[in-house]
Amino acid sequence: MKYYSLFLLAIVGSLIFSSCETVIEADLDEGPEQLSVDAIITDQPGVQTIRLTKTAPYLANRPTPAATGAVVTVTDNTGRIYQFTDPDNDGNYTWQPTTTDTLGQIGRTYVLRIQYQGEEYQSLSRMNRVPTVDSIIFRKEKVSPLPNAEEGYQAEFFARDPAGAPDYARIRFFRNGVLQNRPNDLVVTYDGAFNGSGNTDGLLFIRPIRQSINPENFYAENDTVTVEIQSITPEAFYFFLELREQVSNGGLFATPPANVPTNVVNANASGPKATGFFIASAVRNRTVRVSQEAIRD
């Protein structure tokens, strides 16, 4: 009887594991091709770039094709027009300053217009104020309490939310010049805190935000760390929240994928829709090297 029971368990186990290896060919209907807009203009000097592509099927394992042949302009509320061109015909539309003047100015409103395949798309964004990065410090840490555990440095930056009005921002950080871009590295703040976490207007950014600039592995001595704060609009804040939820949506309790919101609208309400987002952002950053001057107990 004992051997018979073991035999049945072996058969059941074999069926379970073989079912886990079953390959399912998903035959999904392909939706209509849409214009996808990746547009962030800043108040920083130098070239400004707007990336236009076309959407691809959900399971397509290839880069999205470039959207070429578009006419792209940005107009501010003073009436100045900035023409973006695509000289390399690769979907990267650029504006090159001819003087030391910058495109973005805090307090101004910008309208993006894209003429593409007989359609005209528009979007609007305001460039809001942005806090500065006051300092970046490091603390030596261990992976575990064991004597021979790996050691390294954890970073923390300090910034203060401007007082008097709601402020939305995105935090980005770079290790040795390389942007850290995991889903968890997409960090946005409301008044230097999480959305609805309390009245933090005018206060230091809360500690979880300050310590969100750490990569998967510890920093090493002489690494350089750059922290960048971008001002964003409330609409962009919720766009990034939804984007982070979708790119990290997986595992046993994953929810069905959903489209993230967009602020790019076709002037023809019955025409094809667009995806993506347009953001006008003021940017402040600071770079510090992991050295004795920046290390704290």
N, C-alpha and C positions, 0 to 999 in steps of 0.2 A: 504493500500500500504506500509505503514511504517513497519507493522508487517511482511508483506511478505518479504520485503528486509532483515529484521533482521533474518528471518528464512533461507533465502538463505545464508547469511553470516555465520550462525551457521553451516550449512551443509558443506560449503567450508572449514571453519576452522577445522571441524572434519576430513575431508578428508586429509587436510594438516598434521595435527598432527598424524593421524593414519599412514600416509605414512612414517613419520619420525621414526616410531616404527617398520617398516618392517625389519625382520631379513633376511639377505642375506647370504646364505651358499656359500663361495668362494671355488671352486674346482680348486686349482692351481696345475699345473704340478710340481712334485718334481724334481729339478735338481740333477746332480750327486753329491755324497758325496765327499767333498774335505778336504784336510789337512789345518788346520788353525793354524797359528804360532803367538804367543805372546811372543816376545823375546826382552828384554832390558837388556844389560849388562852394568855395570857401573865401575867407578874407586873407588867405596866404598868398605871397608873391609867387610868380611863375605860371606855368601852363595849367589851364583848367581843362578837364576831360569829362565828356559825357559818353557813356557806352550804350550803344543800341544793338540789340540782338533780336532774333526771332525765337519764339518758344519751340520746343521739340517735344516729341512723344514722351510720356512719363517713364517708360522703360528704355528709352534710347540711350545707349552707352557711348555717347560722343559729345563733343562740345556743341553748344548751341550756335547756329549759323549767324554771321554778322548781318545786320540790317544796313545795307549800303544805299546810297543815292538819296538820302534824306536831306532836307533843309532844316537846320537847327539854329535857333536864336534864343537868347535870354535878354529880357528887357527889364530894367529896374523902374522904380516908381518916379524917378526923375526924367524918364524918357530916353535914357541911354540904351542903345542896342548893342549887344555883343554877338558877333557872328561866329558860330562854331563850324569848322570844316573837317572833312575826312580825307586828307591828302593821300593816305596809304590805302584807302578803300578797304579798311578792315573793321569798320563799325565804331572806331574810336574817334569821336568828333572833338576837336580841340580848339581852344581860344588861346592865342599867344599875345601877351601884353607887349606893347611897343615902348612903354615907359615904365617907371617904377610904380605906377599906380596899380592897385589890386582891383579885381572884379568885385569882390564882396565888401560891403560896408555894413557894420552893425546898425540895425534899426531900419534898413531898407527892405522893400518887398520886391520879389523877383518873379517874373512870369516866364516859364519855359514854353516855347512853341516848336512843334515838330511837324513838318509836312512830309508825309511818307505814303507812297502808293495811292495818291489821290485823296488821302485823309489828312485832317489837321488835328493834332493832339495838343492839349494845353495842360499846364499845371502851375500852381502858385505856391510860393514858400517865403517866409520871412526870416531874415537873419537876426537872431536874438543874441543878447549878451552871453558871455561865457566866463566862468571862473578861471582863475589861474592855478597852475600846479605849484604849490608853495615849496614842497620838498619831497624827497624820496629817501627812505631809510631802509636798512636791512638788519635782520636778526638771524643769528646762526641757529639752526634747528637740526633735529635728528628725525629720521623716518620712524624710529621706534626707540624705546628706552634701552634696548640691548647694547652692550658695550661696543660692539663692532658695527653698529648700524650706520648706514650711509648718512653723511652730514652735508649740509649745504646752507643756502641763504634764502630766506623768505623776505619779500619786499612789501612795503607799505608806503602809500603816498598820502599827502595831506593837501586838502583844498577846502575852501569855505564857500558855501552857497551864497550868492548875492542876495541881500535882504530886500524885501519890499514887494515881491511879486513871485508867482510860480516860475520855476526855471527847470527846463528839461535838458538832459545832456546824455551823451554817449561816451563811454570810456573805452579807449583802445590802448594796447601796450605792445611794445616791441622788445624782443630779446636779441641783442647784437644786430639790430637793424631789421630783424625779421618779424613781421606782424604775427602775433599769436591769434589763431583764428579757429579754435575749437568752438562748438556750440556754446559751451559754458563761458567762453571768453566774450560773448556778445552781452555787454553790460550797459544798461541804461538806468538813469536815476531821475527821480523827481525831488527837487530841492535837496539833492545830495543823499537821498535815502530811497527806499523802495516805495512803490505807489501805495498811498494810503497808510503808511507806517507811522504817521504822527506829524505834528507841527515841527518841521526842521528848518523852516525858513531862516536864512541868515546864519545857520550853524555850520560847524565842521561836517564834512561828509561822514556818514556813519562808518564804523569799523569794517563791516563786511564789504562795503564798496571800496574802502581804502585798501583792503587786502585782496581785492579781486584781480590784481595784476600779476599773479603768480602762475607760471606755466606748470605743465604736468610734472616736470622734474625740477629740483632745486636749482637756483642760480648758483654759479660758481664764481670764485674770486676773479676779478677783472672783467666779468661780463658787463655789458652796458645795458641799461634798462631805460626805455623811453616811455613816458606816460603822456597820453594825448586826451584832452577833453574837447568834445565837439558839442556846441549848442545845437539843439534840435527843437522842432515844434511839437506840440502835444500830439498831432496826428502821426508824426514820425516816431514818437515814443511808443505809441500803441502798435505801429507797424513793426517795429523791432521786437516788441514783446511777442507778437503773433509769429513773426519769422523765426524767433528762437524756439518757440514751441513746436513749429513744424519741422525744423531741421533736427531737433532732438527727439522727435516723435518715433518711438520704436519700442521693441520689447513685447512682453506678453500682454501688457495692458495698453498698447498703442491705440489711438483713435484713428478713424479714417482721415486721410490727408484732406486738407482744405486749402482753398486759395487764400493768400494773404491779401490785405486791403491794398489799394493803390490810390494815389492822388493824381494820376495821369488820366485825363478824360478826353474822349473823342468829341470834337465840336458837333459832329453828326451823331445824335443820340441813337440812331438806328444802325450806325456803322460798326465796324469791328472794334472790340475793346482792346485795351492795352494792359500790361502788367508792369510792376516795378514802382519806383518812387523817386520823387524829386525833392532834394533837401538843400537849403541854403544854410551854411553852418560857419560860425566863427570858431576858430581853433586855437587852443593854447597847449603847449607841451613843455616838458622838461626831460633832460637826459642826465642820468647819473651812473657812474661806474661803481661796481661792487668793490669798495676799498675801505681801508680802516677809517677814513674820515666819515663814511656814511654808515658804518656798522654800529649798532646799539646793543646793549646788554638785554 
